[in-house]
Amino acid sequence: MLTDVEELFDLFAEDPASALALIKSRTDYFYDHEEKHRAINEEEARKLFEAEGIKVLDIYAVCGWMDVLGIPEKVLNSRDWDQKFFRQTTEMILKLSEEPSVKGMSRHLVLYGEKT
């Protein structure tokens, strides 16, 4: 069983047929550090929380998807950002984290809600 998204990306390069078979499989569980986790999409997360009496205000993608964007290594590793560049980058990341297609690439979702 694959342990994380990076391994799935590696599998695509090494063995595309197996990677596609895994994606098409009906299992919604994966293992990470020998712990079993259930993979769910944004709508399933919303339903689970609403069933527990939590009004979902918003859901954001938080990690995993930056790896597939074409952000230059120099930018990612820079420690000398001016205010304008930092603000632009932050706005871009926040905007992208709300996009449905980006949420589908994320390893984790952050759900903001309030108890009703």
N, C-alpha and C positions, 0 to 999 in steps of 0.2 A: 504494500500500500504506500502511496506517495505521502510524504510528510508535509509538504508545503507547496505554495504556488511556484516558487523558483524551480522546484523539481519538475513540475508540470511543464514549465517553459522549456527546461532542458530536454524533457521527454519529447516535446514537439520536434526539436532539432534532431534528436537521435533516432526516434522511432515514431514517426507521425501516425502510423496506423494504430499503435497502442494508445497514443495520446487521444486520438479521436474516439476510440472504443471506450476509454475511461470517461470522457466528457459525455458520451451518449448513454452511459450506464445509468441505471435508476438509483443507484446509491446516493444518499445525501450526507454520508458520513466520511470524515477523513481523520487521519491520525497525525498528531504533532507531538513529538517528544513522548511517544507511547501513550498519549491521552487521546481518547476518542472525542471528536467534536462533530456537531451537526452543521452542515453548510446550508444556509438559507438565503433567500434573496430579500430584497428590500420589502416587498409586499408581505412576505411571510413574517418578517421581523415585526412589521407594523401590526399584523393580526395577533401575533403572540403577545405583544405588549398591551394592545387594546383589550384583549381577553382578560388581562390582569388589572384592568381599570386605569390604564395609563393613556392619556391623550397624547398622541405622537405629534409633536410640533414640527420636527424636521429630522432628516437622516442624512448623514454625510459620509463620504468615503474618506478613510484616514490613512491607509498605507497600502503599498504594493503597486499602485498604479503609477507612481512617479518613475518607477524603473522602466516602464515601457514608453514614456514620453521622451522626445528628443531634446532633452535639456543638456546642454554642453557640460562636460565634467568640470571645466573651469568655473562655471557658474555655481554648480552644486557644491563645490569645495571652497568657494570664496568665503573669506572672513572679513572682507573689506567692502561691505555694501554701503552705499550712501542711502539716505532716507528715501529718496525718490525711487531708487531701484528696489529697496526692501518693500516699500508700499505697493509697487506694481507687482512684484513677485507674490506677495501675500494675497493681494486681490485676485490674481490669476489662480492661485492654489485654492482659495476659498470658493471661487466661482466654479472651478472644475470639480471640486468635491461634491457639488450639488447636482452635477450632470448624471442622468440615469446610466449612460454607457460607462462612465467612469466608476460609478458605484458597482457595476458588474465586474470590474477589474480589481476592485479593492479586496484585500485580504480581511479587512475589518471595517465594520460600519459603526459609526457613533450615532446613537439615537437620542434626541433631545425630546423630553416629554414632561408632562405634569400629571400627578396623581389626581384622578377625578373623584 
